[in-house]
Amino acid sequence: MSFKSVKELITPILFGSFAAFILFPKKIAVLLIALWFISQVIHNKSLIVSNYKVNLKWFIPVSLFFFVYLLALLFETPTKGALSAVERKIALLAIPLGFYLIKEPLSEKIKRITINSFIASVSIYSAYVFARVAHFLYVNWHLVTNEGFNYAVRSSAEKFGGVHSTYYALFALLAAFFLIEPLFTNRKKWNLKRVIFPISTALFLFFNCILLETRAPLLAFIFASSAVLFLKNKKVGAIFFATCVIAMGILFVTVPKLGNRFTEAINSELLTKTETDFNSSNIRRTIHYCSVSIMKENWVTGVGMNHYEQSYLDCYDNFTNEDLVKFSFNSHNQYFDAIINHGIIGLLAFLILVLFPMHQKLFYQNHKYLFFKLFFIVCFVTENILSRQDGVLLFAFFNTYFLHNYYFELRGSRKNIIL
């Protein structure tokens, strides 16, 4: 078997396996990254000395944020926590570097396998966790109170699946959009068989997110998907947005606990020692207060990775609430996290990573990539997504995957214009 044949066989398998990493234990997921990266080096070894100026145009912007973290280690003696923070973000360099070595467009077969593998893995994971949670609640129903039902669902889902509910929502809602997007871009090909499976699967994923009460990702999904559809077709986008708003309104009325979660966020208060309602909204309100206080004093250079956690603990001490110190909450905002760690340079590097290449007009014709960007731009406001391996892998892989494909599409469009 020739080298080319082996490459054509192995590459789709590795891309498909990588896209399905939610199904694997974290150590296996790391191994998949290593195998995928090594395969790119081997398969493209004849191109390493070639001219990579085209790939550098996107490689530098997407890897800059990681280099800020790496360079920060040179200016301070890193603690264990600082080293762990950098270690968790290695994928922000390794994955772009792997794509950087690929000096040819991905085949339609690889693209199809990557997206379908991701959708299938998220659906399988969701079905497995949903079945385990349903069985757990059935067996332990006598122990679950009305007030504790949602907590029981969220905690058991994380226990059985190993993924935090907010991070699961990122996977589920991204897969849901991948499922429904072709229905809006190829409406002429609609038929019963083509519509039932993607819509039913997307609704199942959406239902799981509602059950887990993942507020921010749900709102981000509605915003991002409506914006993408509106750019494609104003009427369709407006109808979709109105449908989502009406559906959420009905859910708020028929499922009081879901509505209460949003009301809780609106009426949140700073925590005190006597605060009896230790809920996520009050926690976030207090975290936000501390984040702003820390940024005001350190917005130029940041506090550094070594002092990041202690800066929050010092602020939490002012509230005399033991739970704040006990759980040592981070900023729960990726933008705040960047500026508190590395100051204005860190924030600029992060904004480049997130917004590049949204300054180009052709970008807005790529619906999946546009949704991905808008979705994460909103989700970064309420969560430190890049502080966990699940979030880093998901964002780094698909951001670079779409960017690599986009630049080859951009080069092709320019050649057609010239011709």
C-alpha positions in Angstrom: 0.0 0.0 0.0 1.4 3.4 -1.0 2.0 6.3 1.3 -0.7 8.3 -0.4 -3.2 5.4 0.2 -2.3 5.1 3.8 -2.8 8.9 4.2 -6.2 8.8 2.5 -7.2 6.0 4.9 -5.8 7.3 8.2 -6.5 11.0 7.9 -10.4 10.8 7.8 -10.3 8.3 10.8 -8.1 10.7 12.9 -10.3 13.7 12.0 -13.4 11.8 12.9 -12.0 10.5 16.1 -10.8 13.9 17.1 -14.2 15.4 16.5 -15.7 12.7 18.7 -13.5 13.4 21.7 -16.5 14.0 24.0 -17.0 10.2 24.1 -13.5 9.5 25.4 -11.9 9.9 28.8 -9.7 13.0 29.0 -6.4 11.1 28.9 -7.6 9.4 25.7 -8.6 12.7 24.2 -5.1 14.1 24.8 -3.7 11.0 23.1 -6.0 11.6 20.1 -4.5 15.1 19.9 -1.0 13.8 19.9 -1.8 11.1 17.3 -3.6 13.6 15.1 -0.7 16.1 15.4 2.0 13.5 14.6 0.0 12.4 11.6 0.0 15.9 10.2 3.8 16.1 10.6 4.3 12.8 8.9 1.8 13.3 6.1 3.1 16.8 5.3 6.8 16.1 5.9 7.6 16.9 2.3 6.1 20.4 2.7 7.8 21.5 5.9 10.5 23.4 4.0 7.9 24.9 1.6 6.6 28.4 1.7 3.9 28.7 4.4 3.3 32.4 4.2 -0.4 31.8 3.4 -1.0 29.7 6.5 1.0 32.2 8.6 -1.7 34.8 7.9 -4.1 32.9 10.1 -1.7 30.9 12.3 -0.2 33.9 14.1 -3.5 35.5 15.1 -5.0 32.3 16.5 -1.8 31.2 18.4 -0.9 34.6 19.8 -3.1 34.2 22.9 -1.2 31.1 23.9 2.2 32.8 23.4 1.1 35.5 25.8 0.6 32.8 28.5 3.9 31.2 27.5 5.9 34.5 27.6 4.4 35.4 31.0 6.2 32.4 32.5 9.5 34.0 31.6 8.8 37.0 33.8 7.8 35.2 36.9 8.6 32.0 38.8 5.6 29.9 37.9 3.5 28.2 40.6 1.8 24.9 40.1 -1.4 26.7 39.3 0.2 28.8 36.7 1.8 25.8 35.0 -1.5 24.0 35.0 -3.2 27.0 33.4 -0.7 26.9 30.6 -0.8 23.2 30.2 -4.6 23.3 29.8 -4.2 25.8 26.9 -1.5 23.9 24.9 -4.2 22.8 22.5 -4.5 26.5 21.5 -1.1 26.1 19.9 -0.9 22.3 19.1 -4.1 22.3 17.0 -3.4 25.4 14.9 0.1 24.1 14.4 -1.3 20.8 13.1 -3.5 22.6 10.6 -0.7 25.0 9.7 1.2 22.0 8.3 -1.6 21.1 6.0 -0.9 23.0 2.9 -3.9 21.8 0.9 -7.6 22.1 1.4 -9.4 19.3 3.3 -11.4 17.0 1.1 -15.2 17.1 1.2 -15.0 13.6 2.6 -12.9 14.7 5.6 -15.2 17.7 6.1 -18.3 15.5 6.0 -16.8 12.9 8.4 -15.6 15.6 10.8 -19.0 17.3 11.2 -21.0 14.0 11.1 -18.7 12.4 13.7 -19.1 15.4 16.0 -22.9 15.3 15.7 -23.0 11.5 16.2 -20.7 11.6 19.2 -22.7 14.4 20.9 -26.0 12.6 20.2 -24.7 9.3 21.6 -23.2 11.0 24.7 -26.5 12.9 25.2 -28.6 9.7 24.9 -26.4 7.8 27.3 -26.4 10.5 30.0 -30.1 11.2 29.6 -30.8 7.4 30.1 -28.5 7.3 33.2 -30.1 10.4 34.7 -33.6 9.2 34.1 -32.8 5.8 35.8 -31.1 7.6 38.7 -34.1 9.9 39.2 -36.5 6.9 39.0 -34.6 4.9 41.6 -34.1 7.9 43.9 -37.3 9.8 43.4 -38.2 9.6 47.0 -35.0 11.5 47.9 -35.5 14.3 45.3 -37.5 17.3 46.5 -39.2 19.8 44.2 -36.5 22.3 45.1 -33.7 19.9 44.6 -34.9 18.4 41.3 -32.8 20.6 39.0 -29.7 20.2 41.1 -30.1 16.5 41.1 -30.4 16.5 37.3 -27.3 18.7 36.8 -25.1 17.0 39.3 -26.0 13.4 38.2 -25.5 14.4 34.5 -22.0 15.6 35.3 -21.3 12.6 37.4 -22.4 10.1 34.7 -21.0 12.0 31.7 -17.9 13.7 33.2 -18.7 17.0 31.5 -20.0 20.1 33.3 -23.5 21.1 32.2 -22.5 24.4 30.7 -19.7 22.8 28.7 -22.1 20.1 27.6 -24.4 22.8 26.3 -21.6 24.1 24.1 -21.3 20.7 22.4 -25.0 20.1 22.2 -26.1 23.5 20.8 -23.2 23.5 18.3 -24.2 20.1 17.1 -27.9 21.2 17.0 -27.0 24.1 14.7 -24.9 21.8 12.4 -28.0 19.7 12.1 -30.5 22.4 11.2 -28.3 24.7 9.2 -28.5 22.6 5.9 -32.3 22.8 6.1 -32.2 26.6 5.8 -29.4 26.8 3.2 -30.9 24.0 1.0 -34.6 24.4 1.3 -35.2 23.2 -2.2 -34.1 19.7 -1.2 -36.5 19.4 1.7 -38.4 16.1 2.1 -39.7 14.1 5.0 -36.7 11.9 5.4 -34.2 14.8 5.2 -36.1 16.8 7.8 -37.3 14.4 10.5 -33.9 13.2 11.7 -32.0 16.5 12.0 -35.0 18.3 13.6 -35.8 15.6 16.1 -32.2 15.2 17.1 -31.7 19.0 17.4 -34.8 19.2 19.5 -33.5 16.4 21.7 -30.2 18.2 22.3 -32.1 21.5 22.9 -34.4 19.7 25.4 -31.4 18.4 27.3 -30.0 21.9 27.6 -33.3 23.2 28.9 -33.5 20.4 31.4 -30.0 21.3 32.6 -31.0 25.0 32.8 -28.0 26.2 30.8 -29.2 29.8 30.5 -26.3 31.5 28.8 -25.6 28.9 26.1 -29.4 28.8 25.3 -29.5 32.6 24.9 -26.3 32.5 22.9 -27.8 29.9 20.6 -30.9 31.9 19.9 -28.9 35.1 19.2 -26.2 33.5 17.0 -28.5 31.2 15.0 -31.1 34.1 14.5 -28.3 36.4 13.3 -26.9 33.8 10.8 -30.3 33.0 9.4 -31.2 36.7 9.2 -28.1 37.4 7.1 -29.1 34.5 4.9 -32.8 35.5 4.7 -34.2 38.3 6.7 -37.7 36.8 6.8 -36.5 33.3 7.9 -34.2 34.8 10.5 -37.0 37.0 12.0 -39.4 34.0 12.0 -36.9 31.8 13.7 -36.1 34.4 16.3 -39.8 35.0 17.0 -40.4 31.3 17.3 -37.6 30.8 19.8 -38.8 33.8 21.9 -42.4 32.5 21.9 -41.2 28.9 22.8 -39.0 30.2 25.6 -41.9 32.3 26.9 -44.2 29.3 26.9 -41.5 27.3 28.8 -41.2 30.1 31.4 -45.0 29.9 32.0 -45.4 26.1 32.0 -42.1 25.3 33.7 -41.9 27.8 36.6 -38.4 26.6 37.7 -36.9 27.5 34.4 -38.4 31.0 34.6 -37.3 31.3 38.1 -33.7 30.8 37.0 -33.9 33.9 34.8 -35.7 35.8 37.5 -33.0 34.8 39.9 -30.4 36.3 37.6 -32.2 39.6 37.3 -32.8 39.9 41.1 -29.3 38.7 42.1 -27.5 40.3 45.0 -24.0 40.4 46.5 -23.4 37.6 48.9 -22.9 38.3 52.6 -22.3 36.2 55.7 -26.0 36.2 56.4 -27.1 35.5 52.8 -29.2 32.4 52.9 -29.9 32.1 49.2 -26.5 30.9 48.0 -27.5 30.4 44.4 -25.4 30.7 41.2 -26.8 34.2 40.3 -25.8 35.7 43.6 -22.4 34.0 43.3 -21.9 35.4 39.8 -22.9 38.9 40.9 -20.3 38.8 43.7 -17.7 37.4 41.3 -18.4 40.2 38.8 -18.0 42.8 41.5 -14.6 41.3 42.5 -13.5 41.0 38.9 -14.2 44.7 38.2 -12.5 45.7 41.4 -9.3 43.7 40.4 -9.4 45.0 36.8 -9.6 48.7 37.9 -6.3 48.3 39.8 -4.5 46.0 37.4 -5.8 46.7 33.9 -2.4 47.6 32.4 -0.3 44.6 33.3 -2.7 42.3 35.0 -2.0 40.5 38.3 -0.1 37.6 36.7 -1.0 33.9 36.8 0.7 33.4 40.1 -1.5 35.9 41.9 -4.7 35.3 40.0 -6.4 33.1 42.5 -5.2 35.0 45.6 -6.5 38.3 44.1 -10.0 36.8 44.1 -9.6 35.2 47.6 -8.6 38.6 49.0 -11.7 40.2 47.5 -14.0 37.3 48.7 -12.7 37.9 52.3 -14.5 41.2 52.2 -17.8 39.5 52.0 -17.2 37.2 55.0 -18.9 34.4 53.2 -17.0 31.1 53.8 -18.4 29.4 50.7 -16.8 32.0 48.3 -13.4 31.2 49.7 -14.0 27.5 50.0 -14.9 27.1 46.3 -12.3 29.7 45.1 -14.4 30.8 42.1 -12.7 32.2 39.0 -13.9 35.2 37.0 -16.6 33.2 35.0 -15.9 35.6 32.2 -13.2 34.9 29.6 -12.7 38.5 28.7 -12.2 39.4 32.4 -9.9 36.4 32.8 -7.6 37.6 29.9 -7.2 41.1 31.3 -6.8 40.1 34.9 -4.1 37.6 34.1 -2.2 39.6 31.5 -3.6 43.1 31.4 -4.4 45.0 28.2 -2.0 42.8 26.1 -3.8 39.7 27.2 -7.2 41.1 26.3 -6.0 42.3 22.9 -4.5 38.9 22.1 -7.7 37.2 23.2 -9.9 39.5 21.1 -7.7 38.8 18.1 -8.2 35.1 18.6 -12.0 35.5 19.0 -12.7 38.1 16.3 -10.3 37.1 13.5 -11.2 37.0 10.6 -14.6 38.7 11.1 -13.3 41.9 9.4 -13.5 40.2 6.0 -16.8 40.3 4.1 -16.5 36.8 2.7 -16.5 35.4 6.2 -20.2 36.2 6.6 -21.1 33.7 3.9 -19.7 30.8 5.9 -22.7 30.1 8.1 -21.3 27.4 10.3 -18.2 29.4 11.1 -20.2 32.6 11.7 -22.5 30.8 14.1 -19.5 29.3 15.9 -17.9 32.7 16.4 -21.1 34.5 17.5 -22.0 31.6 19.8 -18.7 31.6 21.6 -18.4 35.4 21.7 -21.6 35.4 23.9 -20.7 32.3 25.9 -17.3 33.8 26.8 -19.2 36.5 28.7 -20.5 34.1 31.3 -17.9 31.4 31.5 -14.1 30.8 31.5 -14.5 28.3 28.7 -10.8 28.1 28.1 -10.1 27.1 31.7 -11.2 23.5 31.2 -9.9 20.9 28.7 -13.3 20.3 27.2 -13.7 24.0 26.4 -10.2 24.4 25.1 -10.4 21.4 22.8 -13.8 22.3 21.4 -13.0 25.9 20.7 -9.4 25.3 19.4 -10.4 22.5 17.1 -13.4 24.0 15.4 -12.0 27.5 15.3 -8.9 26.3 13.5 -10.9 23.8 11.4 -13.2 26.4 10.0 -10.4 29.0 9.6 -8.3 26.6 7.6 -11.2 25.8 5.3 -12.1 29.4 5.1 -8.7 30.6 3.9 -8.6 28.0 1.1 -12.1 29.1 0.0 -10.9 32.8 0.2 -7.9 32.0 -2.0 -10.2 30.1 -4.5 -12.6 33.1 -4.7 -9.7 35.5 -5.4 -8.4 33.3 -8.2 -11.8 33.2 -9.8 -12.1 37.0 -9.6 -8.7 37.4 -11.3 -9.6 34.9 -14.0 
